[in-house]
Amino acid sequence: MMKKQNKIYIVDVTNRDGVQTSRLGLAKLQKTMINIYLNEMGIHQSEFGFPVTRHETNYLNANLELARIGVLKPIILSGWIRAIREDVEKAVKMTRVENLNLSISTSDQMINGKFQGKYTREDVIREMVEAVGAAYKLGIKYVGVNAEDASRTHLDYLIKFARSAKKAGAKRIRYCDTLGFDDPFTIYERVKILAEEVKLPVELHCHNDLGMVVACSVAGAKAAIDAGVDAHINTTVNGMGERAGNADLVSVILALKYSSGFGGKYMLDESVKLSHAWKIAKYASYAFGVPIPVNQPGVGSNAFAHESGVHADGALKDRRNYELYDFEGLGRGEPEIIETGRQITAGEYSGIKGFRNVYDKLEIKFKNDKDATKILELVRYANVHTQQPLTEDELRFIARHPEIARKIFTMAP
């Protein structure tokens, strides 16, 4: 019997950790579009929000409805909550979520400095185990457990915590390098010991405070695979996230596919389509209002630019002289057309004539003005909602799924 080959899966957390970027955020329609693009890209899972946060409820349930009708499939949609029974009960009551990541702090720094005497190490494990049990009793199908600040947690205690999570039924353990404290060598060593001792798939959640987030993410994944378990890497589109950000989705995929120690040796989930990288990176940049750095791997404007005489000459003779991978492989190469003449856009004050003109360009037809007006009303709400001109894909989504769009735009404080 052939031994199962362990794989590295991508769990994108743009809609959970990425939106926690200070001073920035995404409208619920934009979060929905990110989920759609992640699904098209073949990403395994999206941590799509907070099931106990009331302003998320309609968006979460609407996206779960998109999953049920096959629009968001096969991507897995998972919610993030604290590892306490109260949050589990609220999540199940407020949403139809079936996959949960339960998070609790495990380092002595956090137990002492954050909980301030409320919990001991033993209490942390007890709360987590109780929450996992409650989740399964209430119908949750898949539970992952997150050790917040795992990189500053004593390894013996982290192993004990993970063993308790596994015994309670958790399907994987998230090793959170919450402050970007690890380096590629320490995370490899710690994760390998953790995975060997507990024999549970490990999810790597790293931050970029010391500028090593992608290196730490892939080193941690290597450790998990070397220890004989699957690895899951948390990413965000364009590396958005708290403080200095999270592991950039495209950079992680490029590292796993093309670096000398990984390419062809460690198996990335074969569903991942790098050809969708350019599209999702450009959309997230637009939605967040944050330009892609010129030197961003793969999708930056200088990623395939050569000016030095020696480099330009070498690249023209054979692109492999100065390029590890092809720009076409990331979905780049199409000219970006900018309208310089008359342009009609759809916004919160659009009239029916201009609106129908916009949709005619998208080759979407309405039977009559009455049908068109129904969609126009939603497009107006969407524009109020995003406070930006709507993209073609956003306009298409609203026309195809008007009732689900209506739920996404609905807020009821």
Buried (B, 14 or more C-beta within 10 A) or exposed (E): EEEEEBBBBBBBBBBBBBBBBEEEBBBBBBBBBBBBBBBBBBBBBBBBBBBBBEEBBBBBBBBBBBBEEEBBEEBBBBBBBBBBBEBBBBBBEBBBBBBBBBBBBBBBEBBEEEBEEEBEBEEBBEBBBBBBBBBBEBEBEBBBBBBBBBBBBEEEBBBBBBBBBBEBBBBBBBBBBBBBBBBBEBBBBBBBBBBBBBEBBBBBBBBBBBEBBBBBBBBBBBBBBBBEBBBBBBBBBBBBBBEEBBBBBBBBBBBBBBBEEBBEEBBBBEBBBBBBBBBBBBBBBBBBEBEBBEEBBBBBEEBBEBEEEEEEEBBEEEBEEBBBBEBEBBBBEEEEEEEEEEEBBBBEEBEEEBBBEBBEEEEBEBEEEEEBBBBBEBBBBBBEBBEBEBBEBBBBBBBEBBEBBBBBBBEEE
